Amino acid sequence: MHIWPGQPHPLGATYDGGGTNFAIFSEIADRIELCLLDDAPDGSGTVESRMDLPERDGLIWHGYLPRIGPGQRYGYRVHGPYDPAAGLRCNPAKLLLDPYAMAIDGENTWDEALFSYRFGDPDSVNDVDSAPHAMTSVVVNPFFDWADDRPLRIPYHDTVIYEAHVKGMTMRHPGVPDDVRGTYAGLAHPATIRHLRSLGVTALELMPVHQFVHDSALADRGLRNYWGYNTIGFFAPHNGYACFGTRGEQVQEFKTMVRSLHRAGIEVILDVVYNHTAEGNHLGPTLSFRGIDNHAYYRLVDGDPAYYYDTTGTGNSLNVRHHESLRLLMDSLRYWVTEMHVDGFRFDLAASLAREFHEVDRLSAFFDLVNQDPVISRVKLIAEPWDVGEGGYQVGRFPPLWTEWNGRYRDTVRDFWRGEPASLADFASRFTGSSDLYEADNRRPIASINFVTAHDGFTLADLVSYNDKHNEANGEDNRDGESHNRSWNHGAEGPTEDAEINVLRERQKRNILTTLLLSQGVPMIAHGDELGRTQHGNNNVYCQDSELSWIDWDDARQHEVLTEFTAGLARLRAAHPVFRRRRFFQGRAILGSDIHDIAWLRPDGRQMTEGDWNGGNACSLAVFLNGKGIPERDALGDPIVDDSFLLLVNAHHVPTRFTLPDESYGRAWEIVVDTADPLLVNARRRHPAPGGRLRVVARALMVLRSRY
């Protein structure tokens, strides 16, 4: 087979209808072989054909093969220096994945052949062929009928995010056919979309779908990398979530899923892991980047390049100081937006991407590139604003284009509803959009992605039910995961027959969901929380690809009240702009009125004083949200006027009587939410008047509305 010179761009394998162009970067290679892998005619295995890439332009090696098209499996063998002490790790015995592969076939079968050294002797050279055990890159068909699909561009202040796992979401869904459960097609099924729409979800945030690797250490324990934070292919949708095939079919299936969700008015956000790869530390396997150009792709320890600089806790960190790593990252982001039509990204351990040198630099090259990029700068950008390196906790310090997972919000809301002392003032800040974190940089409430639970940690049901983690199934002697959950003062841990304790737990779930969905900022619901999903106390199911981590849709039928309650909160938020303001409250009187845009009241109806905020033991207050004090205007330029709301919040362990404010705040109040009465059976018979009193039971929240 004759290979033509081809073109150096674009990188990767590009099918043009008549053949495929192959292009790969390597600064240190002496020679690069393109390897085509085909099924043997007799079905006995795989036949490999090798040929040198004939051209090198600058640092790009390339070649063109006529009549090679979609479905073709391929890989590379890179000939070059092997000197681990100098950080050079080329080994042509290892079949390598294309860093720009748009699809990947197979799964690693863990064997010593995947490593460049012999076990027990890190200084040795392992020249055993890794091909029989390695994953392979696949040429894909770039053509797809997107019909009329276009970006939804849903504003942040109208956004409700639902964090979900592709497999766990539908693996046990009775309304989804067996053959598509746990796949991209399963997420696109009408039964799944119907549930998301009923909750008012506007954005589905998918846990990692870039091709990832199941770690050898987990495989040795009979476990799997369920979460997927172990990327090896930044352009390829994970083949384990495809039901129609893994030789390029996964790309078409993913696109079909996005198109279906868009038609339902739901954006797709990807949780992306650009901070490290699955190749691990200096003792990790040679699967791709390490064998192509180790110096370019990874941060190596200054003065000792045999080792990897690690700010992620995973063994390596992507070298965002190098132009080629930056190009890979930016090309990947653009690809997922332009070719796969996704609407945004949540960046795992985003602080590590800001580390050009040692410290976290908010003006690093990566953020500069994103800010000026005409494609990426227009989509949703969400940072997990921390890593495990020194100075890595960066909540509130990302550039204006970015929003952030607000870890302060999570911790404060948990503490408040647990009844922790001295949490009242912090609760008020989090509830109103965390202006203390974002306003100084002229950012808005939407900078805060509010969440109380996420994939990492307890589910909502377990958060209010367990004081201690139960991660024994992970095989790490229960040492992994959050260290503890503190006491929720329920008198029992885990499942119990005590009816009073169960009633309180259900109320605490509703308290947290009400707080979440009515806070300023962007709410994020963890998948299954509205269904009462439990992991039986396991707060770190990263390795549990089983019924322990999948949503149990049959059990969810027992929690229909919670599901409808959550949906009702989402409808309330969507209907009333006072809960999704685009600017922070100012605490100022509204023109022509003595009433402020927000007021904080004691249970006796009087204004909160500084002493009340600093009392330390206070855990009950009323919050007045003035619907006439919204500073924004609608599309026609008219002022936005909404109903006013009064939230009676009682995190105390005993009931509290609230005195309603006088009629200048509202002349007629209607109870629209009561976490102690989720169906509002009793609330509808109550018509509280200004100056009247309302009893709020222990650990409960009530929302009242006054129509303008």
N, C-alpha and C positions, 0 to 999 in steps of 0.2 A: 504494500500500500504506500503510495507516494504522498508525502506531506508537503504542502506549499508553505511559503513564508508567512502568509496571513498578515494580520495587523496587531499592533501592541495594545489597542484599546477596542472595546472595553475589556477589562480583566474578567477572567472566568471563561466559561464555555458558552459561546453565543451562536445559536442556530439561526441561519438566515433563509431557510427554505431549500437550499441546495447542498448545504454542508455546515460544518461547525468550525468556528475559530476558537483556538485555545490560547490564553495568555495568562502568565503568572509572574509575579514579582519575586526576585531574589537578588540581593546585592552580592552575596558571597558564593553563589553556585559557580562551579566550573562547567557544569553540563546538567541539563534536565531532560529526563525521559518522560514522554507521555505514554501512559499505559492504558490500553483498551482492554476491557474485560468482557468476555462473552460466555454464554452458557455453552458447554461442550455439546456437540450434536448428539452424542449418545447419552446425554444426561448425567455423565459421570462427574461433573464439577464445572470448573471455570477455566477458560482458555485465555491467556494473557498475551497481548501483542504489544511490543515496545518499539518506540521510535524517538529519536532525539528531536526536540524542538529546534528548528533550523535557524531561527533568527533571534537576535537580542538587540533591542533598541533601548539604550540607556540601561535601566535595571529591569526591563520587562522582557521575558522570554516568550516566544509565540510561534504559532504554526496553524495552518488551515487544512482540514481534511474534507474533501468532497464526499458526498453521500453518507456522511455520518450525521445522525439526527437524534430526535428525542427518544429517550429510553436507553441510550448508550451509556454504559457504566465505564468510568475511567478513574485514573489516579495519577500521581506523579512519583518519580524517584529522583531525588536531588543528589547529585554528586558534588562534593565540596569538602571543606576541611572538617575534621572531627577532632576537636580538642576541648573537652568539657571544661577544663580549668580556665580556658580562655573564653568560654561561653559559646563555642562553636560546636554544633551538634548535627551536622549533615551525615546521613547514613542511607545510602541507596538501597540497602536491604529492606527498608521500610516503605511500604506503599502509603503515600500521603494523600489526604483529602485536599481538594482545591479550596483555599480560603474563600473563594467566591462561588463555590458550588451552590446552585439554586435548588438542588434536591440531593438527598443522600439515601443510599439504599443499604439495608442490612443493619446489623448491630455487632459491636465488638464481641468476640468470644475471647475472654481473658486468657492470655498465654504469654509466656516469657518472650515470644517472638515480637510482641508489640513494643518491647523496650529496647533501647539501644545499647544496653549493657547486660551482662549476665547477672542474675540474681546472686547476691552475696559478694559481688565484686564490682562496685560502681565505676571503677577505673577501666574495666574491660570493654571490649567492643563486641557487640552481638550481631553477627552477620547472618542470622537465620531470617528467611523471608517472612514478612509479617502478613503478606497478602491473604493467606487462607483464613486469617482471623480478623481482618480489618473491614471497616465500612468502606463503601465506594461512592464517589461522586457520580452524578447522573446529569446528562444533557437533558434540558427540559424544552417543552414547546412553549414559546412566549406568547402565543396567540390565544386570546380568550374573549368571549363576547360579554362585555360588561354592560351591554344594553344602555340604559340611561343613567347608570350609576355615576354619582358625583359626591364630593365631600359634603357631609351634612352641616359642618361648621356650627354645631350647637354651642351657644355661649356658655362659658364656665358657670355663670350664675344660674343657668337653667339646667345644669348637669347633675344627674344622680348616677354615681359609678357603682357597678356591681363587680366585685373581684371574684373571678371564677377559675376553676381548673377544668380544662377541656374534657379530660376523662372523668373526673369525679363528678362533674355536673350531671351527666346523663347516663352513667354506667348502670344505674339501677332505676332509671325512669321507666315506669310501666307504659307511658304513652309514646315512647320512642322504640321503633323496631329493634329487635335484638341485634341485627347485623350492623347497625350504625350507632349503637350505644358507645359512648366514650370516645367519639370521633368528632372531627370538624363537621361532618354531616349531621351528627347528633345535635350539635349546638344550633345548626340551621333548621332543625326540624320544627314544624309549627307548634308542637307541644311545648318545646323549650322557649320559643319566642313568645308564646302566649303568656307564659309565667312571667317573663321579664317585663313585658308590657303591662301586665296587671300590677306590677310593683312600681311602675313609673320610671323604670330604668332607662336612661338615655345613653349610657356608655358601658360596654362590657369590657372590663380590664382582664385580659387573659394572662394567667401565670405562664412562665416561659414556653414559647412554641418554637423558638429557634432550635435546630437539631441539637440534642444534648446526648450525653453519654451516661450510662449506668455504671457508677464507680465499681472498680474491682473489689474494694473493701466491702461494699454492700453485697455484691454478688457472692462473696465468700460466706456471708451470713444468711444467704437466701433471701435478700431484700433487694429493693429497686430504688432508683433515684426518682421518687414520685413527683417532687416539686419541679425538677428540671433546671435548677440553677447550676448547670454544669455544661455550658455551651461548647460545641465544637464547630458549628456551622452557622454563621451570622446571616446567611441569605436563605437558608433552607428551612421550610416548615418541618417540624419534627415528624418523622415517618411513623412513629408509634401511634399517632392520633389519626391516621388515614385508614379508611375502610375500603377504598377502591384500588389500592396498589401503591407501591413505594418507588416506582421507577419514573417519577415525574407526575404521577396521578395526584400525589399529595398537594402539588401546587394548584392544580385545577380545583381540587376539593376545597382548599383553603379560600380561594377566590370566590367560589360559589357561596361559601359560608358568609363571607364579608358582604357580598351582594345581597343575600337574603336578609341579613341583619340591617343593612342600610335601608332596604325597602320597608322594614318595620320601624324605621326611625331610630335605630340604635347604632351608635358609633362603636368602633373596635379600637381598643388601646392595648398595646403589647407591653408586657413586663419584660424588659430586655436586660441582658447581663453582659455588658461590654467591659466590665472591669477585670475579668479574668477568663481563662478557658479551662477546658477539661483535661489539659495535659499536666496540670499540677506542678509540683516542685521539681527539683533536680533529679528525683528518683521516679518521676512520672513517666508515662508511656510517650512514645513518639508517634503522633497521629496526624499532625499537619504542620502548624506554625513552627514548632520547635525544630523540625527537620528542614524547613524551607529557609528561614532566616531568624535564628533565635534572638540575635541582638535587636533586630528591627521590631519584632512583635512583642517582646517581653521586657519589663524592667528588671535589670540584673543588678546585683549588689555592687555598688561602687568599690572598686579595688579588689573585688573577689567575684568575678562574673560566672563562676561555677554555680552560684546560688541565685535565687530569685528574690527580688524585693517584693514583699507581700503585705499589702494593706487591706486585703480582703479576707484573710483567714482561710484561703483555699489553696495556697501554695504558690501562686503567681499573680502578677498584675499586668494588665495590658500596658504597653509602653506608649502612652499618649504623647510623649515628647517626640516620637519619631514620625516623620511625615507619612510613612507607609501605613502605620497603625491608624493614624488619624484619617487617612484616605479610606481605609477599610471601614472604619466606623461610620464616616459620613456617607460613603457609597451605600452601605447597608441600610442606613436610615432612609436615604432617598429612595432606594429600591422598594422598601416596604410601603412607602407613601405613594410613589408613582405607579409601581407595577402591581402591588398587592392591595392598594387602596385603604390602608389602615389610617386611622384618624389621630393617632398620638402614641406616646411611649411613656412608660414609667421606668426610670433608670435605677436598677438595683445598685445599692452602695455607690450612689452618684458622686459622693465626695472624692472617691478614688480617681474619678475622671478629671478632677480639678488639680491633681497633684502633678504639676510639671516637674517639680523638684522634690523637696521634702514636705513643705507645708501645703495646706489646701489654699489654692489661689482662685478666687471667684472670677478673675479675669484671665483664666488660662486659655490656651490656644483652642481647646475644644469648645468652650463657651463662646469665644469670639467667632468661631466658624459657624456655630449654630445660629448665632444672632444675625449674621449677615447672609445666611443661606436662604434663598427665595422659596425653597420647598419646605425645609424642616422648620423654619421659624414660624410657619403658619399653622402648624398642628399643635395638639396638646402636648406639653412637655412637663412631666411630673418627676420630681427627684425624690428618691429615698436619701435624705440629706445627711448621711453618715457613712462611715466605714470603720474598720477596726484599728486604723492607724492613729498616730498621735494627732490630737486636734481634729479628729474626724467627725465630731458631732457639730453639724453646721445648720441646724434648724433655724430658719429666718435669714439666712445669709446667701441665698442663691439669687442670680440676676433677675431682673423684672419679667422677662419672658416666661419664667418658670413658676410652676406651683410646686408645693412640697407636701409629702406625707408629714403631717404634724404630730410627731411623737409626744409633744407636750399636751396636745388635746387628748390623746388616748390616755395618758397617765392621769391627767387631772379629772377627767370624767369618771374614770374607774375609782379614783380616790374619793371623789365627792359622793358617789352613790354607795360607797362602802361606809361612809360616815367618818372619813378621816378628818381630824381637826385641822384648822387653818387652810382649808381648801376652797373656801367660799369665794374669795377675791379672784383666785386663779380660775375658778369655774366661770365667773362672770366674764373674764377676759377671753377664755376659750369659746364660750357660747356666742360672743359677739364678734368673732372673727379673728381673734388674736392680734389686735392692733399693736400690742407691745412688741410683737415679733416682726411685723411687716410694714407698718405705717411709716416708719422713719425713712424707708427707702422708696416712698411714694407708691408702694404696692397696695393692692386692694384686698378685701376679704377673700376673694377667690384664690389668693395665693395659698390659702390653707386647705389642704385636702384633709377633711376631718374623718377620723375613724376611731373606733374603740376596739375592734377585733379585726384581724386580717389572717392570711394563711399561716403566718408565723405566730404561734401562741394558741391560747385556748379559743374554742368557739364561744359564741355568746352563751349558749346553754351551759357549757362547762365552766365558763368564767364565773357564773353566779352559783355554781354547784360544787366546785372543788376548791379546797384550800391548798392542796398539794398536787403536783403533777404525777401522772402515772404513765411513764414512758418505757416501762419494762420491755415492751415488745420490740423496741428499737435495738436491743442488745448492747446497750451502753451502761448498764447498771443504774439506769434512771438518772444519770449525771447530765444528760443533754437537755436542751430547752431552757425556758425561763426557770429561774431557781425556785420561785414560789409565787403564790397568788394572793397572799395575805388573807385575812379572815373576812368573810362576808357576814359573820355573826348569825349564821342560819342554824347553828346547833347540830348540824350533821353534814357530812361530806358525801358527795355522790348521790346516787339514787336512794330514795327513802320513801317509806309508806306514810310519813308524817304529812298529813294534808295541809296543815298550817305552813310548814316549811315550803312545800311545793307551791302554794299560793304566793308566798313571798318571792320565791324565785321567778315565777312567771311575771310578777309585777316588776321585778328588777330588770328583766329583759325589756319590758315595755318602757320603763324609765329611760334606759340607755338608748333604745331606738328612737324615742320621742326627742330626747336631747340631741341625738345625732341629726335627725332629719329636720329639726327646727332651728339648728344653729346656723349662724352666718358662715359662709364658706361653702365648700363643695363636699357633700356627704359621700362616703364610700361604705357600702354594705358588703360584708364578707359572705360569700355564697353559702346558702343554707341557714344562715342565722335566723331568717324569717320563717324557717321551717322547723326550728327547734333542733337543728343538727347537733349531734354529739360525737365526740371522739373518745368518750369514756375516760376523760381526764388526761389523754395524751396531748401535750401542747407542742409537739414537734414531730408531725407525721411526714417529715420530708422523705422518709424511706418506706412509707406504708402505702403501697399501691394495692389496696384491698378494701373490703367493706368497712374497715375502721375509718377510712378517710373519704370514701365516696358518700354522696348524699343518699340517705335512705328515704326514698320518696313514699314508701308505704308507711313508715313511721311518721312522716310529715303530716299525714291525715289527722293525726292526733293533735296537731298544732294549727288547725285551720283558723282558730281565733287569732293567734299571733300573726299568721300570714295576712289575714284581712286587715288586722290592726296596722301592720306595716304599710300595706297598700294604701290605707286611709291616710296615714301620715304623709306619704308621698303625694297623694292627691291634694292634701291641704297645703303642702309646700308649693306645689305647682300652681295652685290657684291664687296664692297670695304673695305678691312681690315683697312684702315686709319681711318675709323669712329668707329672702335671697337678694338682698341689697347689693348694689355694685360698689357702694362706698361705705366707709365705717360710720357708725353712729358718732355724733358730735356732742351729745349731752346738752344740746342747746334748745332754747324755747323756739317753737314753731312760730313763724310770722303771724301776728294777729291772735296769739294764744299765749297763755302762761305755761302750757304743757310742753315738755321737751320731747325730742324724737325718741328718747328712751328714758325710763325712770326705774330706779331700783327702790323697792319698798320693803319695809319690815313687815312681819306678819300682822302687826297692829295697824297697818296702812300708812304709817309715817315714812318719810324719806329716810333711806339709809344714811348713817353718818360714818365718818372715818373710824370712830370707835366700834361701830357695828361690823365694819369690814375687818378690823384688826383684832376682833374679840377672841378669835382662835377656836371657839367651840360652836359658833353659829353654823347652822346647816339648813336653814329655811329662809326663803325670801320670795318676794313677788317681783316679776319683771314685766313692765308695761312697754309695749312696742306700739308706737304711734303711727298708724297707717297714713296719716296726713304729713308725716315728716320724711317721706322718701325723696331723696335729692335728685333722682333721675327723671327723665322725661321719656314718653313713649315714642314710637316711630314717627308720629305726626308732630312731635315737639310739644305735646301737651303734658302737663304735670301728671305724674302717676299718683293716684290716691287709692288707698286700700282701707280695708277694715282695720280696726285696732285690736290688739290682743293683750291679754293678761295671763301670764304663766305663774301659777302658784306651785312653788317647788319646795318639797319637804323631804330632805334626806335624813331627817331625824328618825330615831327608832321608836318614837311615840307620835301619836297624832298631833296636828297643829291646827289651830283655828286662825283663819286669815280674815282680816277686815278689808273689804273691798274699798278702793279709793272713791272719792266723791264723784258727782256726775260730770265734772269737767273732764274726766278721763273717759267716760262713757256712760250713756244714759240707760242702756239696756244690755245686759250681759247674757250670753248663751254659752253653756258648757259644750265644747266641741271635742275635747279629749280628756279622758280620765283614766290614768293607768291602773287605778283600782277598780274600774268598771269599764272594761274594754268595749263592751257592746252598748255602753251608755244607757243601760236599762233604767237605772235610777236617775241618771243625770237629766234625762228628758223631763222629769217631773219637777226639776228644781229650776227656779227662775230668780237667780240672785240679783238684788238691786244695789245701786251705789250705796256704800256705807253699810251694807249687810255683811253677814259673816258666813264663811264656808269652812267646814271641817274637812281637812285633807288628812287621810290616814297616814300611818307611818310608811316611810319609803314610798312616796307616791308623787305624782305630778299631775296637775290639772291645767288645762288650757281653756280660756274663756275668750269669746269674740264679741266685740261691739261693732255693729254695722255703722259705716260712715253715713 
